[in-house]
């Protein structure tokens, strides 16, 4: 058991002890002993590592006070997919917060990255430049909206960088919608056969 915080209620009717522990623990005897010492009702609350970090506070890797201890009222689920969408290294030490779980800011920035990524071609897609060159997308810079393309120039492959506005391609959203429509069409066809 690791004691994190203790507080009295305003009417001094109860003392709350917040703690973390590896598993579920029965502290009935401890509660009885504490009630005898403090002569009031005792409540022990087991909290998770994110709640512990919220209570204790600290400084994040960005150099600012932790989001959870300053403005986040509740914890939203964070997934590895969010880190992939943001083209972050999947190194656990780089995408984990002070609490050891995935950083909450991944969720905060998810919507922006989804929007920016929807305006970019995927790696491996074939695109056409304004000058008429066709090439394969080698890499994308989401925040700058730049795309590096492998094009054929005089029978040699050359890597060139373009702004997304200088390219012609099918945006990701349209591709995803088309894939979804194809699946729906197949499902409808199977239903009609039955």
C-alpha positions as CSV (number, residue, x, y, z in Angstrom):
1,X,0.0,0.0,0.0
2,X,1.3,3.4,-0.9
3,X,-0.5,6.3,0.8
4,X,-1.1,9.2,-1.6
5,X,-3.3,11.7,0.2
6,X,-5.5,12.1,3.2
7,X,-8.3,14.6,3.8
8,X,-11.0,15.5,6.3
9,X,-14.6,16.2,5.2
10,X,-15.7,19.8,6.0
11,X,-17.8,18.7,8.9
12,X,-14.9,16.6,10.4
13,X,-17.2,13.6,10.2
14,X,-14.9,11.4,8.1
15,X,-11.3,11.0,7.1
16,X,-10.5,9.9,3.5
17,X,-7.3,8.1,2.7
18,X,-6.3,7.7,-0.9
19,X,-3.8,4.9,-1.7
20,X,-2.4,2.8,-4.6
21,X,-1.7,-0.9,-4.4
22,X,-0.8,-3.6,-6.9
23,X,-4.0,-5.7,-6.3
24,X,-7.2,-5.6,-4.3
25,X,-6.4,-5.5,-0.5
26,X,-8.6,-6.0,2.5
27,X,-7.9,-3.3,5.1
28,X,-10.7,-3.9,7.6
29,X,-8.4,-4.3,10.5
30,X,-6.5,-1.1,9.5
31,X,-9.7,0.8,9.3
32,X,-10.7,-0.3,12.8
33,X,-7.2,0.8,14.1
34,X,-7.4,4.2,12.4
35,X,-11.0,4.8,13.6
36,X,-9.7,4.2,17.2
37,X,-6.9,6.7,16.7
38,X,-8.8,9.5,14.9
39,X,-12.2,8.8,16.7
40,X,-14.1,9.4,13.4
41,X,-15.3,7.4,10.4
42,X,-12.5,6.2,8.1
43,X,-12.7,5.6,4.4
44,X,-9.9,4.0,2.4
45,X,-10.1,4.6,-1.4
46,X,-7.9,2.7,-3.8
47,X,-7.0,4.8,-6.8
48,X,-5.1,4.1,-10.1
49,X,-1.8,5.5,-11.3
50,X,-3.5,8.2,-13.4
51,X,-5.4,9.4,-10.4
52,X,-2.3,9.4,-8.3
53,X,-0.5,11.6,-10.8
54,X,-3.5,13.9,-10.9
55,X,-3.4,14.4,-7.2
56,X,0.4,14.8,-6.9
57,X,0.9,16.9,-10.0
58,X,4.2,17.4,-11.7
59,X,5.8,18.6,-15.0
60,X,5.2,16.8,-18.3
61,X,7.8,16.2,-21.0
62,X,6.5,19.3,-22.7
63,X,7.8,21.4,-19.8
64,X,4.3,22.5,-18.6
65,X,2.3,21.4,-15.6
66,X,0.5,18.1,-16.1
67,X,-2.8,18.3,-18.0
68,X,-4.6,16.0,-15.6
69,X,-3.7,18.1,-12.6
70,X,-4.5,21.4,-14.2
71,X,-7.5,21.2,-16.5
72,X,-8.6,17.6,-17.3
73,X,-11.7,16.8,-15.3
74,X,-11.9,13.1,-16.4
75,X,-9.6,10.7,-18.2
76,X,-10.5,9.8,-21.8
77,X,-9.3,6.4,-23.2
78,X,-6.0,6.7,-25.2
79,X,-4.9,4.1,-27.7
80,X,-1.7,3.3,-29.7
81,X,-3.7,4.0,-32.8
82,X,-3.7,7.7,-31.8
83,X,0.2,7.7,-31.7
84,X,0.3,6.0,-35.1
85,X,-2.1,8.6,-36.6
86,X,0.3,11.3,-35.3
87,X,3.4,9.6,-36.8
88,X,5.0,9.3,-33.4
89,X,7.7,6.8,-32.5
90,X,6.0,3.8,-30.8
91,X,8.8,3.8,-28.2
92,X,7.0,3.4,-24.8
93,X,9.3,5.8,-23.1
94,X,8.4,8.6,-25.6
95,X,4.7,8.2,-25.6
96,X,4.1,7.5,-21.9
97,X,3.3,10.2,-19.4
98,X,4.6,10.6,-15.9
99,X,2.0,8.0,-14.7
100,X,3.5,5.4,-17.0
101,X,0.4,5.2,-19.2
102,X,-0.1,6.7,-22.7
103,X,0.0,10.5,-22.6
104,X,-3.4,12.2,-22.4
105,X,-2.4,14.8,-24.9
106,X,-2.5,12.1,-27.6
107,X,-6.3,12.2,-27.2
108,X,-6.4,16.1,-27.2
109,X,-4.6,16.2,-30.6
110,X,-6.3,13.3,-32.3
111,X,-9.0,15.3,-34.0
112,X,-6.6,17.8,-35.5
113,X,-4.3,15.0,-36.9
114,X,-7.3,13.1,-38.3
115,X,-8.4,16.3,-40.2
116,X,-4.8,17.0,-41.4
117,X,-4.3,13.3,-42.5
118,X,-7.5,13.3,-44.4
119,X,-6.1,16.0,-46.7
120,X,-2.9,14.0,-47.4
121,X,-2.3,10.9,-49.7
122,X,-1.1,7.7,-48.0
123,X,2.4,6.4,-48.3
124,X,2.7,4.2,-51.4
125,X,-0.2,6.1,-53.2
126,X,0.4,7.3,-56.8
127,X,-0.1,11.1,-57.2
128,X,0.2,13.6,-60.1
129,X,2.0,16.9,-59.7
130,X,0.8,20.2,-61.2
131,X,3.5,19.8,-63.8
132,X,2.2,16.4,-64.9
133,X,4.8,14.2,-63.2
134,X,3.5,11.0,-61.7
135,X,5.1,9.5,-58.7
136,X,4.8,7.3,-55.6
137,X,4.4,8.9,-52.2
138,X,7.5,8.2,-50.1
139,X,6.7,10.2,-46.9
140,X,4.4,12.9,-45.6
141,X,4.8,15.7,-43.1
142,X,1.4,16.1,-41.5
143,X,1.9,19.4,-39.8
144,X,3.6,21.2,-42.7
145,X,1.3,19.5,-45.3
146,X,4.3,18.5,-47.4
147,X,4.7,15.3,-49.4
148,X,7.9,13.6,-50.7
149,X,7.4,11.8,-54.0
150,X,9.6,9.4,-55.9
151,X,9.4,10.4,-59.5
152,X,11.0,9.3,-62.8
153,X,13.2,12.0,-64.3
154,X,15.3,11.1,-67.3
155,X,15.1,7.3,-66.5
156,X,16.3,8.0,-63.0
157,X,14.3,8.0,-59.7
158,X,14.4,11.3,-57.9
159,X,12.9,12.3,-54.5
160,X,11.0,15.6,-54.7
161,X,9.0,17.5,-52.1
162,X,5.7,19.2,-52.9
163,X,3.1,21.1,-51.0
164,X,-0.2,19.0,-50.8
165,X,-2.0,21.8,-52.8
166,X,0.4,21.1,-55.8
167,X,-0.8,17.5,-56.1
168,X,-3.7,15.6,-57.6
169,X,-4.9,12.5,-55.8
170,X,-7.9,10.9,-54.1
171,X,-8.2,12.0,-50.5
172,X,-8.3,9.3,-47.8
173,X,-11.8,10.0,-46.8
174,X,-13.2,9.3,-50.2
175,X,-11.2,6.0,-50.4
176,X,-12.5,5.0,-47.0
177,X,-16.0,5.8,-47.9
178,X,-15.7,3.9,-51.2
179,X,-14.3,0.8,-49.3
180,X,-17.2,1.1,-46.8
181,X,-19.7,1.4,-49.7
182,X,-18.2,-1.7,-51.4
183,X,-18.7,-3.7,-48.2
184,X,-22.2,-2.4,-47.8
185,X,-22.9,-3.3,-51.5
186,X,-21.6,-6.8,-50.9
187,X,-23.8,-7.2,-47.8
188,X,-26.9,-6.0,-49.7
189,X,-26.1,-8.5,-52.5
190,X,-25.8,-11.4,-50.1
191,X,-29.1,-10.4,-48.4
192,X,-30.9,-10.2,-51.8
193,X,-29.7,-13.8,-52.7
194,X,-31.1,-15.1,-49.4
